[in-house]
């Protein structure tokens, strides 16, 4: 069974990775390279990566003007928190 401390570390690392993916997509956009699909970015945020997605959006100023992202990423954070609370208790 996974302990709370281990789960928190895994969740932290996962969110850092999601943030890096958002940064990588911004870098690719600036260089004119092949992009990461928007659906992939959103799926990562809903798979317990919402906090990392928000940090990636703010830190890299990426997807912040897209209404879809401004609505769905915060929604993913709310759903992530609800899911984690259900799993903890």
C-alpha positions as CSV (number, residue, x, y, z in Angstrom):
1,X,0.0,0.0,0.0
2,X,1.2,3.5,-0.9
3,X,1.8,5.8,2.1
4,X,0.7,9.4,2.1
5,X,4.3,10.8,2.0
6,X,5.2,8.6,-1.0
7,X,2.0,9.5,-2.8
8,X,2.7,13.2,-2.2
9,X,6.2,12.9,-3.7
10,X,4.8,11.0,-6.7
11,X,2.2,13.7,-7.2
12,X,4.8,16.4,-6.9
13,X,7.1,14.8,-9.5
14,X,4.1,14.2,-11.8
15,X,3.0,17.8,-11.7
16,X,6.6,19.0,-12.3
17,X,6.6,16.8,-15.4
18,X,3.3,18.2,-16.6
19,X,4.6,21.7,-16.1
20,X,7.7,20.8,-18.2
21,X,5.5,19.4,-21.0
22,X,3.7,22.8,-21.1
23,X,7.0,24.5,-21.3
24,X,8.2,22.2,-24.0
25,X,5.1,22.9,-26.1
26,X,5.7,26.7,-25.7
27,X,9.4,26.2,-26.7
28,X,8.2,24.2,-29.8
29,X,5.7,26.9,-30.7
30,X,8.5,29.6,-30.6
31,X,10.8,27.4,-32.7
32,X,8.1,26.5,-35.3
33,X,8.4,22.8,-34.5
34,X,5.7,20.1,-34.2
35,X,3.5,20.9,-31.3
36,X,1.9,18.8,-28.5
37,X,-1.8,18.4,-29.1
38,X,-4.1,20.5,-27.0
39,X,-6.0,17.4,-26.1
40,X,-2.8,15.8,-24.7
41,X,-2.1,18.9,-22.6
42,X,-5.6,18.8,-21.2
43,X,-5.6,15.1,-20.5
44,X,-2.4,15.5,-18.5
45,X,-4.0,18.2,-16.4
46,X,-7.0,15.9,-15.7
47,X,-4.7,13.0,-14.8
48,X,-3.8,14.6,-11.5
49,X,-1.6,17.2,-13.2
50,X,-3.8,20.2,-12.9
51,X,-1.5,22.1,-10.6
52,X,1.5,21.5,-12.9
53,X,-0.6,22.6,-15.8
54,X,-1.5,25.9,-14.1
55,X,2.1,26.5,-13.2
56,X,3.2,25.7,-16.7
57,X,0.6,28.1,-18.1
58,X,1.6,30.9,-15.9
59,X,5.4,30.4,-15.9
60,X,5.6,30.0,-19.6
61,X,2.6,32.3,-20.5
62,X,1.3,29.4,-22.5
63,X,-2.3,28.8,-23.5
64,X,-3.4,31.6,-21.1
65,X,-5.5,33.3,-23.8
66,X,-7.3,30.2,-24.8
67,X,-10.8,30.1,-23.2
68,X,-10.8,26.3,-23.2
69,X,-7.6,26.2,-21.1
70,X,-8.7,29.0,-18.8
71,X,-11.8,27.1,-18.0
72,X,-10.8,23.4,-18.1
73,X,-7.4,23.5,-16.4
74,X,-8.8,25.1,-13.2
75,X,-11.7,22.6,-13.4
76,X,-9.1,19.8,-13.5
77,X,-7.5,21.1,-10.3
78,X,-10.9,21.1,-8.6
79,X,-11.6,17.6,-9.8
80,X,-8.1,16.5,-8.8
81,X,-8.5,17.8,-5.3
82,X,-11.9,16.1,-4.9
83,X,-10.5,12.8,-6.2
84,X,-7.6,13.0,-3.8
85,X,-9.8,13.8,-0.9
86,X,-12.0,10.8,-1.7
87,X,-9.0,8.5,-2.0
88,X,-7.5,9.8,1.3
89,X,-10.7,9.4,3.4
